[in-house]
Structures are given as C-alpha cells and as structure tokens.
Amino acid sequence: VADGKHKGLWQSFKSDSSGASTSGGDSSKDSSRCSTPVLEADRSDRLRDKMRRRTESGDRWFSLEFFPPRTASGAVNLISRFDRMGSGGPLFIDITWHPAGDPGSDKETSSMMIASTAVNYCGLESVLHLTCCNQTTHKITGYLEKAKRLGLKNIMALRGDPVGADWEEEEEGFNYAIDLVKHIRSEFDDYFDICVAGYPTGHPEAGSYEEDLQHLKEKVDAGADFVITQLFFRADTFLKFLDDCRAIGITCPILPGIFPIQGYQSLRQLVKLSKLEVPEEITKVIEPIKDNDAAIRNYGIQQAVQMCRVLLDSGKVSGLHFYTLNREVATMEVLRQLGLWTEDPRRPLPWAVSAHPKRRVEDVRPIFWASRPKSYIYRTQDWDEFPNGRWGNSSSPAFGELNDYYLFYLKSKSTKDALLQMWGDELMNEQSVYEVFTCYITAQPNHRGHKVMCLPWNDEPLAPETNLLKEELEKVNRRGVLTINSQPNINGKPSTDPIVGWGPAGGYVFQKAYLEFFTSSENVTALLQVLKKYEPRVNYHIVNVHGQNRTNAHDMQPNAVTWGIFPGREIVQPTVVDPVSFMYWKDEAFALWIEQWGKLYEEESPSRMIIKYIHDNYFLVNLVDNDFPLDSCLWQVIDDMFELLDTPPDPLSDGTASE
Amino acid sequence: VADGKHKGLWQSFKSDSSGASTSGGDSSKDSSRCSTPVLEADRSDRLRDKMRRRTESGDRWFSLEFFPPRTASGAVNLISRFDRMGSGGPLFIDITWHPAGDPGSDKETSSMMIASTAVNYCGLESVLHLTCCNQTTHKITGYLEKAKRLGLKNIMALRGDPVGADWEEEEEGFNYAIDLVKHIRSEFDDYFDICVAGYPTGHPEAGSYEEDLQHLKEKVDAGADFVITQLFFRADTFLKFLDDCRAIGITCPILPGIFPIQGYQSLRQLVKLSKLEVPEEITKVIEPIKDNDAAIRNYGIQQAVQMCRVLLDSGKVSGLHFYTLNREVATMEVLRQLGLWTEDPRRPLPWAVSAHPKRRVEDVRPIFWASRPKSYIYRTQDWDEFPNGRWGNSSSPAFGELNDYYLFYLKSKSTKDALLQMWGDELMNEQSVYEVFTCYITAQPNHRGHKVMCLPWNDEPLAPETNLLKEELEKVNRRGVLTINSQPNINGKPSTDPIVGWGPAGGYVFQKAYLEFFTSSENVTALLQVLKKYEPRVNYHIVNVHGQNRTNAHDMQPNAVTWGIFPGREIVQPTVVDPVSFMYWKDEAFALWIEQWGKLYEEESPSRMIIKYIHDNYFLVNLVDNDFPLDSCLWQVIDDMFELLDTPPDPLSDGTASE
C-alpha cells in the first residue's frame, strides 16, 4: 500500500467542499439534512442564497417588477399575468408600494395582497416594496408583521416620495431608507431579505454622485442584502456605477434596472418622475416615431436587448431586473432574444409549488384540484403543517369550508357574456351540456360557432398531456361521461420529458391512468356492475351531491398516481387519489355546477333547471388503473359500461346476467 | 332517469359492508384510516382479530408451541429454528412457562426472553404462557408489565402445577387459571389477548367432564379470547368436546392441540405428566417398534396427518395447534402433507417485519443491515417511533452503541473450529482473505476443502437474488473488491415474483443496483478517479474505520433503492441507502473484522495482523446505480477502476490523464 497516495486521498477528503460529505471521525453523524426529499435546493433557501448560487454557477437570471392594479378586474388580470410571466422562470418578482392606495390593507388591489397572492397562489418568490417616509414606527412594524404572516420573506426598503411639497426631516421616525433597513434588522432580526435602491447617476436629491454612493454603502452596511438600480439608458452608466460601488467596498449583488421603452408617453412620464435625462441618441430616434406605438416598442426592445448584451458580456452582471410597467410583450421579447426566457422551465413537482415558507415541505396533493390549484391552496391555507403530516398520516385533513371560499382571484377570468357564448345561452336538455364538454375537449366551436375555452372545473386550457387522450375523451363526453380531470399512464419516462417530466434531471417519472367525470345514476348502475370485472386493477370512488358514496379504496388509504425516482433521493409521490379528500372536493365540484354555470341563467329557467337536475342527480366518479405498465383499461371500462347499457335486458335475468 | 333503479343503487351503498366506504352526507369525512401505507392488514391487528378473519375467510392456519431451552447454545439453536419454522407461516407461536427455570428473568434461556426474541427479532406473533399457582399478585403483575414492555401482546393463562406435593387453595392469591384471567383483565384491561387451556377429556383433577366444561366456560366468560386444548389421540375426542363447548355457550375459537408422536420415551413421559391414556390402537402399533425411532416418527406423522384431516374436514376446525417439543421435522412434515406449510410465504416487505407493536408502522430501513436484521432491530430498539419519523425526517437517528451490542442471539451459530476451517487456520496475506470471500460467493470449497457457509457480515446463506450477480461478484472478489452486500436492479417485476417480489399481489417492485464492499486505499484512489465519469448516475459513499469519508449524496439525503407500487396504496420504499446511518453501520462493519474474524487467531499472530491491517487500512464503499431501467453500470465502474490501476502511469500526466 502506497502510503503517500493514501495521504493524498485523505487530503482530498479534507478539501472536499461539498459540505455535508466531509468529516473526520464521528462528527458526520451529527450533520443535519433536509426534512423531506427536496427536489430543488432553491425551495428551501432564501432569495439572497439563490442569487448567490446562481451568480457563482454562472447561470444568468432575471426578475420582474409590477405595480398593484387599480381595480379588482385589473387584479384578476395581473394575477393571470403572474402565471404567464412566472412560467418564464424569473428568480423573483417585486411589487411596488403605493402609499396613496391603502397598500397594507386587505383590499384585493393592495400592494400587500398582490404580493401575497404572487407568493401563495402563483408560487413566485416575491419582494414587497415598503416606503417609510411619513410613517410611524408602529405602522411600519405592523406592515412587516403582516407581510411575515402572509408568507412574504423579502422587502425592498425605500424612503418613498414625501407626500407634502416641502419635506423636512423628522427627529423621530423614518427619514431615509437606511432607517427602515435598520428598523427591519432590529425588529425582525434576519428574517427578511432586504433590497435597497441604487442610483447609477446619483439620487436626484443627493449632494453629489459620490455622496450618494456613500449613502448606498451605508444602507448595505446597515443590513441590505442586494441592490436594484434605478433605470438608465446606457450600459456604461451602470458599469461605471458598479465599478464605483465595488471600489468603495459594496460587495453585495447589484441588479441593473432595465426599462424597455414601450411608448412615448410612458417614457416621458417615467423620466419626469425619476428626474432622469433621456440621452440624445434615443430622443433622436424616438421623436420622429412618437405616434407609432409599435415602432417605438420595437425600438425599445432592440435598445434594451443591445444594452443587456453589453451588461452580460461585461462578465460583471449575472442578473437583470425589468421594469415591466405591468406589460408582458416587450419584456418577454427582450428576455427571449437574450435567451433568458425558459419556455419550458423545469418543474420541481408536477404541480406549481407555493412560495409560502410554511408550504416549502409540501410534496403531495390530491389530484382532484389539479386544475384548480389556487382553490386548493386557499382551502388548505390554515393547515399547520404540510402536507398535513403526509397524506397517509392524515386521518382527517381539515379543508377550509366552501362557504369561506369565494375570493376575487378565484373568479372566472371570463365575462358572463363570454361564458354564455361558450356554455350556451339556452340549454335544451342534458345533451346540450354534453356538447359543451365535447367542444371543450376537441377545441371545436359549438353549434353557435364559439370555441369553449374553459369549464367551471378547468379554468385553464387543457394540459398538454390531456391531448394524449383527446380522441377517447371526445368519445365518452359525447355520451354523457362528462370528464373534468384525467391523466394518461406513464411507465418510467425521463424526468426531462417536455410533456410529462418534472423534478431534477436523471430521474424517471411514472403515472397511473386517472379519469374523473360526472355521469348519470343509470350509467353508474351499469358502471358498478362492470367494475366487478376489474378488481383489484381499478380503484373507484363514486359519490353524489348528497354524499352517498361507494369505493373500493383499501382502508380509505390514498393511492399514489404520480411518482418520480431520482438519483440519490427518496421516492417522491406528489399526487395521490385520496378518498377522504375526495369527499371535500365533491362539495366544491358539485357546487361549481350551480355557482359558475347554473347561475348564468334566470332562476326557474329551463336552462338553470337542467344544470340543477345534473347537480342533484349525477354522480362524480374517479377511476384509477393501478396497472401502470399496461395500456390504460379505463376506456375499456367505459366501453363495457355502454355495452351493458346498450344490451336489451334478458327477461329471464335477475339483473346480474352480464357476469 | 329510472328512479327505481337509482334507489336500488343507493340501497346497495347502504348495505355495502366494506366499512369506511359507506356514508351518508359528510360523515365519511371523519372516517379514520391507517397512519402508514399498510401492506398487510394483519400487521396492525390483534391475534384474536387475525384468528377471526382467517376463520371467517375459510383460510386454514396453524400455530406452534415451544419450550424454553436449558442452555445458551440451546437458545441460539431455538432462535434459528424460529426463523426456519417461522418461514412456514404460523399464525403464532407460544412459549411455555417454566416456573423452575427463572422464567421471568433476563436470562437468555428464560421463557420471557425467548418469547421476546421471537416477537422482536424473529417477527413472530407470540403467546407467552404464564402460570399463577403459588405466585403473589405483585410478582404476576410484574411479569405482565415486563411482557408488555417487551412487546408481548398475548398471554396463555394457566394455573400451573403446584410445587409442593399437597396443594391447597389459598384464601388470597391465585388458585385457578380463572383468577389469572380476571387479574389480567382487571389490571391490564383489554391490552392482552388471553388464551386458556381446554381439556377434551376433562382436567385430571376436575370432578367430572361436565364440571370441567363449566370451568372452561367460566374462564372464557372472565375474559379469555380463545382456547387451546390439551393433546388428544382421536379426532372424535376433540370434536365431541368442541360440540359440548358450543352447546354450553362457549363461542370463542377452540384450537385442537396436535401432538405428533416423535418417539417412544417422549410419548410415555408426556402421557404420564398429562395423565392421559394412549388408546389401544396406538399402543398396539408402537410397542413392537419402540426401539425404532424413525419408524415411530413416521407412524406419528401419519397418525397426526390422518387425525388433522378428520378435524379439518369436519368444517368445525380452521386452525391447528402443534406441540412441537422443540423439534422441526415431524411437525413440518405433517404441515406439508396437510398443505398448510407455505413454502414461499408472501413477504409484506423485503425484510422481515418485527412483531413488536411499537414497530408495526416501520416501513423503511437502511440496506446496510440487510444481512444482519437482528442487529438492526437491537440497535434501534430504543427508538420512540418507527422509522424514526421516516428516514427523510430523521436528521440524526440515535443508533444503539456498538459496545452495548453483544447479545447471545447475535452470536455466530458456528463454532470456532468451524469458522477456522471456513476462514482459514492461517492467513498468508490479503489474498488469503480474498479467497475466503470468493469461496463464499461461489459456494466452492476453499483450498483445504471446506465450504465457506458464512462471513462475519452475512450470517446466512446468500439470498437467492444474489445468485443473479454471482459471476460478476466472483470476478471482483478475486481481485480484492470484498463484497458484503449487493442487489441487482429491478425495473418493475410483479410483486408476486418468487425471487424479488414482496407486498400484496397486483403490484410492481423496483430496485436500484447496489454494491457494498471493502477494498484497499489504492483501489479507492482509482475508484474516485473513475467515479467522476459516472456523475450523477452513480451515488457513492466511501469511508474508512477512522471515519474519513467521501460521498456525493445530495444534502446527505437517503436514496431509495427498493420500492413498490401497489393497487390503491401510497408508494412504499422499504429500503434506502442513508448516508447518516452508513456512518453507524461502518463502525459495526469494521468491528466485525476484528471481533468475529481476527480474534480467532492468537494476538500478534500473522493471521491476526493481516485482518488488523485490513481493518485499519481498507475502505468500506457503497455504490448505487440510479439508472434502474438500464443494466447496472456498477460492474463497469469496477472494471474501469481495475483498468486504471493496470495502466502504467503516463510520465507526462498529472495524474488525471484518464479523463
């Protein structure tokens, strides 16, 4: 044995920087580790750590700034925009603070509630702006406590604009952003990550550029974790500022604030507010085309892309912050051209993970709310632990009541008129309803020529994997098997599969075929007969609005229907069919008939009566084919049911002749 | 909609007897369910419930009676017998109480400790006999408390034989078994399942057969759950007794006590003790062959089979209780002929489940102790919960110390001489050790002509699935990759597969390929070089006796290496490679070199020095191939390691040339 070699090896053990893996003697026994099979290290970490890791690894990233909307319908739209822009993979978004708009209130349009929605329902890491000027310590502390309670973890600490014309320093209270930084650190210790503003051309009220740099250094020294700059028009402006910051010892991340010019008026207004000057090379191009919005936007995109390229190529910038002005097109286009927009971001789990810190260990959900994830998050928001001690340990998950449930951001995004066009001004019979479902599945226009873009149970377009089942779904919906949820079986596809993949690379994902539908009690009678042939391959649960139900679930245990196997990790089973939760879901699923569809029609009108009849008499059915390596047998089950229904009864039979 | 039909359906819901699945309204939301993905309902239930379910379903079953051994080596043998006879699938075993043998003590031969071992280490449902005659209440309560503490759940309540010649009733204290039954119920409520003895021909001391029947009825009424009868020689004797019991209202299970005649002397002795008469048709056969043990045993088997067939065919008996006299052959043969011996009992999990009630939720273990399950159970016996909050939630599992660890039933079953024959009287060098490992794998005799039947890390013959890897294992052991644990990859075999299957039918089982071995530090240096090519496909953990270690385990998280998917259940992942537990296992794995092997030789002898050298300098390595759907790459990893070692170093290289 070559002892020298051995020694070298041991040295390499010592210098191994992979953290937990290094130890001498028994100390490694005490090493701590995560409490759940974490699929994405990011889930458990602070924004500043994510930022550091991305920077260290050379990954480039971006963030997006939004302001709160003025109206409730504006809020619904903004939240949809969060979902769409969130899919591009921002590291975080931030929500500005509007002192005039009751920003800390529970109003659906307040800065606080918009940021909370982004975190809790859209799963976005979010930064809430907070301005301290003219505020009492008590009020500020109250805002911060509320933010913490709502799951917000990051604050952008700003002075804000003085409300009165002539602003004077107050002896007590907050005069500068640094006061707010200090207050947060003294009252909330290290709980929040804090961001502060930097001014590449100096703050307009600062004595000098150098003095302003010193102020920034003080803010960082007081506890800020990173800096976002005011907008600027030339890459050089930022790069010089960055060098100057580094020169005086500001070492934290400094994010350039990118403002893609999107229109003549918005540019003028912003420049006026921020007391910036638009460089001549820009005004020269813009002035001649100031009435041509499209031309200005195209120029703005080009100009931003060019500037961002210079910043990124400098090697000094790894993240870009975008002032979106709540618009999508320009920012998305800039990000696409820069290659930063991740069209198919890797999903850590098959459903969108909420960014609330309380939910970061959540790794399993019932499949029923797959198309209504915000509703699921809302109904489970009071759970002390996630996923309520794993599904299997939860004897009675306490779901929020349906009557608490109505929230502005769970509203349909469509108007009543649009819904009537899609779902029918007038229903003739149950068949009219079948047609709506069929049109939704096939994406064909209904008999009045309108496409059915959503159903009460599916607020979004069909998932790509549902297309795999389109033909079969169409067939059964046409005959009154009204499907509201389904997934194909998957036997070990790579976790990077663009349609069904999730989790880290190098793994394999699996699914059991699943089908959930409403259907008439006659169909259910035949179905129960047919299902006897499919024991124990098929698990079923059948229930009506009155709670009468029948299932072959073993001891009411959950059935895992989506799971993944990954290198070096425990099995993850993020989706289950849980018979106990199904009894809560059924309340919601049946109520949606009336609340979202029936109520579009006059009381006592035939259309409303048809919906009510279905609500009162149909059953909600879920089926799982446990034999995932084989082709799904669920279509055969439905075929058998129809065949049984189509067979004229044998006069000599006792009704069980088909066996 | 045919309302009549609907009504019929609803009725069938109401009458559905599957328990949890029936409900009106919201009540089903409150239904309780098991806390873990239970694979076998039996695991969570009481003996009396198992018995009832088996009887109701028409399954036939058997139980086995043993008495405690006199010596420690007798205890080691008896425990091996429990393992062998346990594999035939008894519903329970019972251990007699020997008042003269300090039965409640911690001695390895005591009734209490033997029963505890059967429950905790052999995973057998066990009944502990307890006799109350001449005992104080205080002492009896102490025994029962101890039994409860050790995980025993069932007591056979007996009077026992009076110690003195002339027994007299005591005013206070226990005079009859019924006093003990009452005491157990009054002091321990419903905690224990209680069995009492029945006498098909009447208790020898009873006034009459009828009086004795009344005594039995009183014992049952006082709280006994089932009855085991004294032995008898004619089926009719039992069947009449059974009818008489039922006639006076004894409704609990009554198990016939079957005594296969195994020898002339043992028969005479037993008959004398129990004051029974051997029927003439038996003595007539036996007397002429009384010196021919084999002939008597064969007759005994035949006679028992015949009698059991009559009992079972009567339709009144579903379980048979065997007085084994601590012997295997006769009872096993009777059971085989009756078709009650389950050669390949379905394994609920890939490892033997302990029958201790505290461990009934245990559903995951580290793979390292796969060949030393009793050691694992011992080292985790003080855990408050199993599996210590699942592996993933356990930041620091508190394993029992190695120095507490020595227990008589963990002793090698082989003598020192036998071990020296297998492992070598005299080792020449490390190669001598390699030869031992190679012979163990190949089942070929060593150069002195002795087969190597065990190694310190593998107390049992190789598992059948290891044979799948035999050729590769031989190759690497020959070159000093000393394997102590391995499993092949499995990509979804049916759960009923005879070699790798486990869990309920209708499921699929999976494994990642696993290899664990000792090897020299030179090999490890090359291995680490080679492993870079296999990231992240291969997870590794390499450690020496000093605790110097290196791993690429992500955040020290466990890696699931065995899992199963079953109809209507959550995923089960019973085996993991856990980097934290590995640091505890390595202490044990290295200590076994010295304790079990090195100490066979004189101190300072060359053989002992060779073992000590390996102990001090070799590394323990585990490798997991995460890509379970592909052929295992672990053999390629080892091949690459040898290739690198065989390549003469390139003088121009810096040592990383192979990349």
Interface residues (C-beta under 8 A of the other chain):
Chain A: V1 A2 K5 H6 G8 L9 W10 S12 F13 D16 S18 G19 A20 S21 T22 S23 G24 G25 D26 S27 S28 K29 D30 S31 S32 R33 C34 S35 T36 P37 V38 A41 W391 G392 N393 S395 S396 N491 G492 G506 G507 Y508 F510 S520 S521 E522 V524 T525 L528 P536 R537 N539 H546 G547 Q548 N549 R550 T551 N552 A553 H554 D555 M556 Q557 P558 N559 A560 W563 I565 F566 P567 G568 R569 E570 I571 Q573 V576 P579 V580 M583 Y584 N617 V624 N626 D627 F628 P629
Chain B: V1 A2 K5 H6 G8 L9 W10 S12 F13 D16 S18 A20 S21 T22 S23 G24 G25 D26 S27 S28 K29 D30 S31 S32 R33 C34 S35 T36 P37 V38 A41 W391 G392 N393 S395 S396 N491 G492 G506 G507 Y508 F510 S520 S521 E522 V524 T525 L528 P536 R537 N539 H546 G547 Q548 N549 R550 T551 N552 A553 H554 D555 M556 Q557 P558 N559 A560 W563 I565 F566 P567 G568 R569 E570 I571 Q573 V576 P579 V580 M583 Y584 N617 V624 N626 D627 F628 P629
